[in-house]
């Protein structure tokens, strides 16, 4: 997202190499976002 690193956890295996770009389409109902400094869920 705009040059920011994103960490993803996938239920299925993803055959990708470190640094490789992959396209994902998150389901907004299943996304959990956290504040970087406090660690609290947004």
PyMOL Python script that loads the backbone (N, CA, C, O; Angstrom):
from pymol import cmd

cmd.read_pdbstr("""\
ATOM      1  N   UNK A   1       0.838  -1.179   0.000  1.00  0.00           N
ATOM      2  CA  UNK A   1       0.000   0.000   0.000  1.00  0.00           C
ATOM      3  C   UNK A   1       0.876   1.232   0.000  1.00  0.00           C
ATOM      4  O   UNK A   1       1.340   1.661   1.056  1.00  0.00           O
ATOM      5  N   UNK A   2       1.105   1.794  -1.137  1.00  0.00           N
ATOM      6  CA  UNK A   2       1.871   3.026  -1.222  1.00  0.00           C
ATOM      7  C   UNK A   2       3.284   2.929  -0.681  1.00  0.00           C
ATOM      8  O   UNK A   2       3.770   3.871  -0.056  1.00  0.00           O
ATOM      9  N   UNK A   3       3.951   1.806  -0.910  1.00  0.00           N
ATOM     10  CA  UNK A   3       5.319   1.639  -0.455  1.00  0.00           C
ATOM     11  C   UNK A   3       5.456   1.127   0.973  1.00  0.00           C
ATOM     12  O   UNK A   3       6.569   1.006   1.485  1.00  0.00           O
ATOM     13  N   UNK A   4       4.342   0.827   1.611  1.00  0.00           N
ATOM     14  CA  UNK A   4       4.357   0.305   2.977  1.00  0.00           C
ATOM     15  C   UNK A   4       4.327  -1.211   2.947  1.00  0.00           C
ATOM     16  O   UNK A   4       3.565  -1.801   2.181  1.00  0.00           O
ATOM     17  N   UNK A   5       5.147  -1.851   3.775  1.00  0.00           N
ATOM     18  CA  UNK A   5       5.125  -3.309   3.867  1.00  0.00           C
ATOM     19  C   UNK A   5       3.819  -3.773   4.491  1.00  0.00           C
ATOM     20  O   UNK A   5       3.296  -3.140   5.408  1.00  0.00           O
ATOM     21  N   UNK A   6       3.305  -4.872   3.991  1.00  0.00           N
ATOM     22  CA  UNK A   6       2.066  -5.460   4.497  1.00  0.00           C
ATOM     23  C   UNK A   6       2.339  -6.924   4.808  1.00  0.00           C
ATOM     24  O   UNK A   6       2.982  -7.616   4.018  1.00  0.00           O
ATOM     25  N   UNK A   7       1.857  -7.401   5.950  1.00  0.00           N
ATOM     26  CA  UNK A   7       1.996  -8.804   6.324  1.00  0.00           C
ATOM     27  C   UNK A   7       0.644  -9.468   6.127  1.00  0.00           C
ATOM     28  O   UNK A   7      -0.377  -8.960   6.590  1.00  0.00           O
ATOM     29  N   UNK A   8       0.639 -10.603   5.440  1.00  0.00           N
ATOM     30  CA  UNK A   8      -0.596 -11.335   5.202  1.00  0.00           C
ATOM     31  C   UNK A   8      -0.513 -12.752   5.741  1.00  0.00           C
ATOM     32  O   UNK A   8       0.535 -13.394   5.683  1.00  0.00           O
ATOM     33  N   UNK A   9      -1.619 -13.223   6.260  1.00  0.00           N
ATOM     34  CA  UNK A   9      -1.729 -14.598   6.721  1.00  0.00           C
ATOM     35  C   UNK A   9      -2.774 -15.270   5.853  1.00  0.00           C
ATOM     36  O   UNK A   9      -3.895 -14.776   5.741  1.00  0.00           O
ATOM     37  N   UNK A  10      -2.425 -16.386   5.238  1.00  0.00           N
ATOM     38  CA  UNK A  10      -3.304 -17.057   4.297  1.00  0.00           C
ATOM     39  C   UNK A  10      -3.663 -18.440   4.800  1.00  0.00           C
ATOM     40  O   UNK A  10      -2.811 -19.144   5.343  1.00  0.00           O
ATOM     41  N   UNK A  11      -4.896 -18.831   4.630  1.00  0.00           N
ATOM     42  CA  UNK A  11      -5.323 -20.175   5.015  1.00  0.00           C
ATOM     43  C   UNK A  11      -4.814 -21.211   4.030  1.00  0.00           C
ATOM     44  O   UNK A  11      -4.432 -22.312   4.426  1.00  0.00           O
ATOM     45  N   UNK A  12      -4.806 -20.871   2.762  1.00  0.00           N
ATOM     46  CA  UNK A  12      -4.324 -21.785   1.732  1.00  0.00           C
ATOM     47  C   UNK A  12      -2.840 -21.522   1.511  1.00  0.00           C
ATOM     48  O   UNK A  12      -2.337 -20.441   1.819  1.00  0.00           O
ATOM     49  N   UNK A  13      -2.148 -22.515   0.977  1.00  0.00           N
ATOM     50  CA  UNK A  13      -0.735 -22.327   0.648  1.00  0.00           C
ATOM     51  C   UNK A  13      -0.612 -21.378  -0.541  1.00  0.00           C
ATOM     52  O   UNK A  13      -1.384 -21.446  -1.498  1.00  0.00           O
ATOM     53  N   UNK A  14       0.373 -20.498  -0.454  1.00  0.00           N
ATOM     54  CA  UNK A  14       0.664 -19.552  -1.532  1.00  0.00           C
ATOM     55  C   UNK A  14       2.075 -19.845  -2.002  1.00  0.00           C
ATOM     56  O   UNK A  14       3.021 -19.786  -1.217  1.00  0.00           O
ATOM     57  N   UNK A  15       2.217 -20.158  -3.271  1.00  0.00           N
ATOM     58  CA  UNK A  15       3.523 -20.476  -3.838  1.00  0.00           C
ATOM     59  C   UNK A  15       4.160 -19.183  -4.337  1.00  0.00           C
ATOM     60  O   UNK A  15       4.087 -18.864  -5.524  1.00  0.00           O
ATOM     61  N   UNK A  16       4.790 -18.437  -3.417  1.00  0.00           N
ATOM     62  CA  UNK A  16       5.430 -17.170  -3.773  1.00  0.00           C
ATOM     63  C   UNK A  16       6.794 -17.110  -3.101  1.00  0.00           C
ATOM     64  O   UNK A  16       7.011 -17.718  -2.053  1.00  0.00           O
ATOM     65  N   UNK A  17       7.698 -16.379  -3.708  1.00  0.00           N
ATOM     66  CA  UNK A  17       9.049 -16.211  -3.194  1.00  0.00           C
ATOM     67  C   UNK A  17       9.159 -14.853  -2.491  1.00  0.00           C
ATOM     68  O   UNK A  17       8.428 -13.926  -2.843  1.00  0.00           O
ATOM     69  N   UNK A  18      10.056 -14.716  -1.506  1.00  0.00           N
ATOM     70  CA  UNK A  18      10.257 -13.414  -0.858  1.00  0.00           C
ATOM     71  C   UNK A  18      10.534 -12.322  -1.880  1.00  0.00           C
ATOM     72  O   UNK A  18      11.362 -12.490  -2.776  1.00  0.00           O
ATOM     73  N   UNK A  19       9.844 -11.218  -1.738  1.00  0.00           N
ATOM     74  CA  UNK A  19      10.020 -10.088  -2.648  1.00  0.00           C
ATOM     75  C   UNK A  19       9.148 -10.149  -3.888  1.00  0.00           C
ATOM     76  O   UNK A  19       9.031  -9.162  -4.613  1.00  0.00           O
ATOM     77  N   UNK A  20       8.537 -11.296  -4.138  1.00  0.00           N
ATOM     78  CA  UNK A  20       7.673 -11.451  -5.307  1.00  0.00           C
ATOM     79  C   UNK A  20       6.358 -10.715  -5.064  1.00  0.00           C
ATOM     80  O   UNK A  20       5.789 -10.797  -3.975  1.00  0.00           O
ATOM     81  N   UNK A  21       5.881 -10.005  -6.066  1.00  0.00           N
ATOM     82  CA  UNK A  21       4.605  -9.317  -5.949  1.00  0.00           C
ATOM     83  C   UNK A  21       3.477 -10.279  -6.275  1.00  0.00           C
ATOM     84  O   UNK A  21       3.536 -11.015  -7.260  1.00  0.00           O
ATOM     85  N   UNK A  22       2.445 -10.265  -5.434  1.00  0.00           N
ATOM     86  CA  UNK A  22       1.246 -11.045  -5.700  1.00  0.00           C
ATOM     87  C   UNK A  22       0.039 -10.131  -5.544  1.00  0.00           C
ATOM     88  O   UNK A  22       0.088  -9.152  -4.799  1.00  0.00           O
ATOM     89  N   UNK A  23      -1.012 -10.439  -6.227  1.00  0.00           N
ATOM     90  CA  UNK A  23      -2.241  -9.639  -6.127  1.00  0.00           C
ATOM     91  C   UNK A  23      -3.204 -10.347  -5.185  1.00  0.00           C
ATOM     92  O   UNK A  23      -3.445 -11.549  -5.298  1.00  0.00           O
ATOM     93  N   UNK A  24      -3.741  -9.577  -4.262  1.00  0.00           N
ATOM     94  CA  UNK A  24      -4.739 -10.108  -3.339  1.00  0.00           C
ATOM     95  C   UNK A  24      -5.944  -9.182  -3.321  1.00  0.00           C
ATOM     96  O   UNK A  24      -5.822  -7.979  -3.551  1.00  0.00           O
ATOM     97  N   UNK A  25      -7.097  -9.749  -3.049  1.00  0.00           N
ATOM     98  CA  UNK A  25      -8.313  -8.970  -2.906  1.00  0.00           C
ATOM     99  C   UNK A  25      -8.905  -9.306  -1.543  1.00  0.00           C
ATOM    100  O   UNK A  25      -9.591 -10.319  -1.399  1.00  0.00           O
ATOM    101  N   UNK A  26      -8.646  -8.465  -0.541  1.00  0.00           N
ATOM    102  CA  UNK A  26      -9.135  -8.778   0.800  1.00  0.00           C
ATOM    103  C   UNK A  26     -10.651  -8.613   0.905  1.00  0.00           C
ATOM    104  O   UNK A  26     -11.244  -7.750   0.257  1.00  0.00           O
ATOM    105  N   UNK A  27     -11.255  -9.448   1.725  1.00  0.00           N
ATOM    106  CA  UNK A  27     -12.666  -9.327   2.042  1.00  0.00           C
ATOM    107  C   UNK A  27     -12.758  -8.369   3.224  1.00  0.00           C
ATOM    108  O   UNK A  27     -12.315  -8.723   4.316  1.00  0.00           O
ATOM    109  N   UNK A  28     -13.319  -7.162   3.051  1.00  0.00           N
ATOM    110  CA  UNK A  28     -13.353  -6.163   4.129  1.00  0.00           C
ATOM    111  C   UNK A  28     -13.964  -6.684   5.433  1.00  0.00           C
ATOM    112  O   UNK A  28     -13.629  -6.189   6.509  1.00  0.00           O
ATOM    113  N   UNK A  29     -14.851  -7.673   5.351  1.00  0.00           N
ATOM    114  CA  UNK A  29     -15.468  -8.215   6.561  1.00  0.00           C
ATOM    115  C   UNK A  29     -14.483  -9.059   7.371  1.00  0.00           C
ATOM    116  O   UNK A  29     -14.713  -9.311   8.554  1.00  0.00           O
ATOM    117  N   UNK A  30     -13.392  -9.497   6.745  1.00  0.00           N
ATOM    118  CA  UNK A  30     -12.445 -10.383   7.404  1.00  0.00           C
ATOM    119  C   UNK A  30     -11.093  -9.731   7.710  1.00  0.00           C
ATOM    120  O   UNK A  30     -10.188 -10.391   8.221  1.00  0.00           O
ATOM    121  N   UNK A  31     -10.958  -8.442   7.401  1.00  0.00           N
ATOM    122  CA  UNK A  31      -9.687  -7.748   7.581  1.00  0.00           C
ATOM    123  C   UNK A  31      -9.579  -7.216   9.009  1.00  0.00           C
ATOM    124  O   UNK A  31     -10.539  -6.660   9.543  1.00  0.00           O
ATOM    125  N   UNK A  32      -8.413  -7.388   9.621  1.00  0.00           N
ATOM    126  CA  UNK A  32      -8.128  -6.847  10.945  1.00  0.00           C
ATOM    127  C   UNK A  32      -6.995  -5.842  10.794  1.00  0.00           C
ATOM    128  O   UNK A  32      -5.915  -6.198  10.321  1.00  0.00           O
ATOM    129  N   UNK A  33      -7.222  -4.598  11.187  1.00  0.00           N
ATOM    130  CA  UNK A  33      -6.212  -3.553  11.112  1.00  0.00           C
ATOM    131  C   UNK A  33      -5.804  -3.158  12.523  1.00  0.00           C
ATOM    132  O   UNK A  33      -6.635  -3.111  13.430  1.00  0.00           O
ATOM    133  N   UNK A  34      -4.503  -2.873  12.701  1.00  0.00           N
ATOM    134  CA  UNK A  34      -3.975  -2.545  14.027  1.00  0.00           C
ATOM    135  C   UNK A  34      -3.184  -1.256  13.968  1.00  0.00           C
ATOM    136  O   UNK A  34      -2.515  -0.971  12.975  1.00  0.00           O
ATOM    137  N   UNK A  35      -3.265  -0.478  15.039  1.00  0.00           N
ATOM    138  CA  UNK A  35      -2.468   0.726  15.167  1.00  0.00           C
ATOM    139  C   UNK A  35      -1.017   0.313  15.417  1.00  0.00           C
ATOM    140  O   UNK A  35      -0.741  -0.487  16.311  1.00  0.00           O
ATOM    141  N   UNK A  36      -0.105   0.854  14.635  1.00  0.00           N
ATOM    142  CA  UNK A  36       1.307   0.455  14.721  1.00  0.00           C
ATOM    143  C   UNK A  36       1.906   0.749  16.093  1.00  0.00           C
ATOM    144  O   UNK A  36       2.676  -0.059  16.612  1.00  0.00           O
ATOM    145  N   UNK A  37       1.569   1.881  16.683  1.00  0.00           N
ATOM    146  CA  UNK A  37       2.204   2.260  17.949  1.00  0.00           C
ATOM    147  C   UNK A  37       1.577   1.586  19.160  1.00  0.00           C
ATOM    148  O   UNK A  37       2.291   1.123  20.050  1.00  0.00           O
ATOM    149  N   UNK A  38       0.259   1.525  19.202  1.00  0.00           N
ATOM    150  CA  UNK A  38      -0.396   0.954  20.381  1.00  0.00           C
ATOM    151  C   UNK A  38      -0.644  -0.544  20.255  1.00  0.00           C
ATOM    152  O   UNK A  38      -0.776  -1.245  21.258  1.00  0.00           O
ATOM    153  N   UNK A  39      -0.706  -1.033  19.014  1.00  0.00           N
ATOM    154  CA  UNK A  39      -1.024  -2.433  18.785  1.00  0.00           C
ATOM    155  C   UNK A  39      -2.506  -2.749  18.906  1.00  0.00           C
ATOM    156  O   UNK A  39      -2.913  -3.900  18.752  1.00  0.00           O
ATOM    157  N   UNK A  40      -3.322  -1.720  19.185  1.00  0.00           N
ATOM    158  CA  UNK A  40      -4.759  -1.928  19.330  1.00  0.00           C
ATOM    159  C   UNK A  40      -5.428  -2.056  17.973  1.00  0.00           C
ATOM    160  O   UNK A  40      -5.019  -1.434  16.993  1.00  0.00           O
ATOM    161  N   UNK A  41      -6.465  -2.879  17.944  1.00  0.00           N
ATOM    162  CA  UNK A  41      -7.222  -3.081  16.713  1.00  0.00           C
ATOM    163  C   UNK A  41      -7.993  -1.801  16.390  1.00  0.00           C
ATOM    164  O   UNK A  41      -8.583  -1.177  17.272  1.00  0.00           O
ATOM    165  N   UNK A  42      -7.977  -1.428  15.125  1.00  0.00           N
ATOM    166  CA  UNK A  42      -8.713  -0.230  14.689  1.00  0.00           C
ATOM    167  C   UNK A  42     -10.143  -0.558  14.369  1.00  0.00           C
ATOM    168  O   UNK A  42     -10.909   0.326  13.987  1.00  0.00           O
TER     169      UNK A  42
END
""", "prot")
cmd.dss("prot")
cmd.show_as("cartoon", "prot")
cmd.util.cbc("prot")
cmd.orient("prot")
